[in-house]
Amino acid sequence: TSYATPVDIWSCGCILAELFTRKPLFPGKYETDQLARIFSVLGTPSVADWPEESPILRNNFVNISPQQLTDLIPEIDPLAKDLLEKMLVFDPSKRITAQAALEHPYFADYGLSPHDISTSSSSDASNTTKSSVSDMSDSSINTSISSEANSSIASDKSAG
């Protein structure tokens, strides 16, 4: 009904599924077709999960039980399946946050948080060149790089 960060999480979930299947998970042609395709996979949302302000009525759809994602994506890793199920929750307020998704065990093999990556090969400059995330809430992300880091990055680029 409105755009916010949970919409991006939903999109990331669709992309994650597509990386496994190499085809769109919900290839709808128009709004109600799209919803019918979503419901055919995830099941029809409960009355409590249906947005009150939606111009589309829930009773326009038959009650469908959810499918198992492993039936649709047999090759999916169990941790990827768990993450995908948390990303594709119909009610945006119940969907996994970006921060929680990044901390999900599916990404554990990749080491450090994506926000801990140094932009300099110099160990002396590494503390000043890291971008810092002060708040990973759904409403604001602050990625500020200090002026020292900017000059370090500029000198790294001109030296390379």
Secondary structure in CASP SS format (residue, H / E / C, confidence):
PFRMAT SS
TARGET T0000
AUTHOR 0000-0000-0000
METHOD secondary structure of the structure
MODEL  1
T C 1.00
S C 1.00
Y C 1.00
A C 1.00
T H 1.00
P H 1.00
V H 1.00
D H 1.00
I H 1.00
W H 1.00
S H 1.00
C H 1.00
G H 1.00
C H 1.00
I H 1.00
L H 1.00
A H 1.00
E H 1.00
L H 1.00
F H 1.00
T H 1.00
R C 1.00
K C 1.00
P C 1.00
L C 1.00
F C 1.00
P C 1.00
G C 1.00
K C 1.00
Y C 1.00
E H 1.00
T H 1.00
D H 1.00
Q H 1.00
L H 1.00
A H 1.00
R H 1.00
I H 1.00
F H 1.00
S H 1.00
V H 1.00
L H 1.00
G C 1.00
T C 1.00
P C 1.00
S C 1.00
V C 1.00
A C 1.00
D C 1.00
W C 1.00
P C 1.00
E C 1.00
E C 1.00
S C 1.00
P C 1.00
I C 1.00
L C 1.00
R H 1.00
N H 1.00
N H 1.00
F C 1.00
V C 1.00
N C 1.00
I C 1.00
S C 1.00
P C 1.00
Q C 1.00
Q C 1.00
L H 1.00
T H 1.00
D H 1.00
L H 1.00
I C 1.00
P C 1.00
E C 1.00
I C 1.00
D C 1.00
P H 1.00
L H 1.00
A H 1.00
K H 1.00
D H 1.00
L H 1.00
L H 1.00
E H 1.00
K H 1.00
M H 1.00
L C 1.00
V C 1.00
F C 1.00
D C 1.00
P H 1.00
S H 1.00
K H 1.00
R C 1.00
I C 1.00
T C 1.00
A H 1.00
Q H 1.00
A H 1.00
A H 1.00
L H 1.00
E C 1.00
H C 1.00
P H 1.00
Y H 1.00
F H 1.00
A H 1.00
D H 1.00
Y H 1.00
G C 1.00
L C 1.00
S C 1.00
P H 1.00
H H 1.00
D H 1.00
I C 1.00
S C 1.00
T C 1.00
S C 1.00
S C 1.00
S C 1.00
S C 1.00
D C 1.00
A C 1.00
S H 1.00
N H 1.00
T H 1.00
T H 1.00
K C 1.00
S C 1.00
S E 1.00
V E 1.00
S C 1.00
D C 1.00
M C 1.00
S C 1.00
D C 1.00
S C 1.00
S C 1.00
I C 1.00
N C 1.00
T E 1.00
S E 1.00
I C 1.00
S C 1.00
S H 1.00
E H 1.00
A H 1.00
N H 1.00
S H 1.00
S H 1.00
I H 1.00
A H 1.00
S H 1.00
D H 1.00
K H 1.00
S H 1.00
A H 1.00
G C 1.00
END
